[in-house]
């Protein structure tokens, strides 16, 4: 019960990595506000079996200023405080560099960078008011460690997450607010159906082939699963990570060595 009596906000909680981490946090004793752009009914159905005393679901969009304020207000109003932010909401798109559009850029950076940053800011302000520290975990990607010819906007957005994590960690260290990141590798979530279909389109591959290739290329021999990320997310949210800040932890089966 490493998170007993802690209050956590998790974005992108409606599936994949976000859902897996949410369930792990609840199992470890946290009270959680589970945020996603899915409908309120869909979120309630997905998490309906979890204790109502520990879980609050909230439909919100991190690109909207008023929604960011509402996320923090919901945590404080329902559970009285905010100790942990798992900053996970993100979107993916790709295309040839010479065909990339302003609209695609704006959408990607609005969610992956602007939403991430201003929710981190809002959560940090609340933690600062409470005066007893906190933990912020921003989800980056191995794509943030390098560029890719077809994935320029996504790679750049996830590199920005790493940079903002470092800057925020230095700014908030005097207040005992630890800010760290996680950089997953290739993870088998529902999003990968979309990713695979785009690679099939632009690299002229059969459906499923890119997914097979990237899984085979992982040193540990397979794609990750959402549950593979929950240990790192729990560790960075717990007291075990009190002396760790400004780091982005690779959880990728050995794809990136640092």
Secondary structure, DSSP 8 states (H G I E B T S, - for coil): -TTTT-EEEEESTTSHHHHHHHHHHHHTT-EEEEEESS-HHHHHHHTTTS-TTTEEEEE--TTSHHHHHHHHHHHHHHHS---EEEE---------GGG--HHHHHHHHIIIIIIHHHHHHHHHHHHHHHTS-EEEEEE--GGGGS--TT-HHHHHHHHHHHHHHHHHHHHHGGGTEEEEEEEE-SB-STHHHHHHHHHHHHHT--TTHHHHHHHHHSTTSS-B-GGGGHHHHHHHHSGGGTT--S-EEEESTTSS--
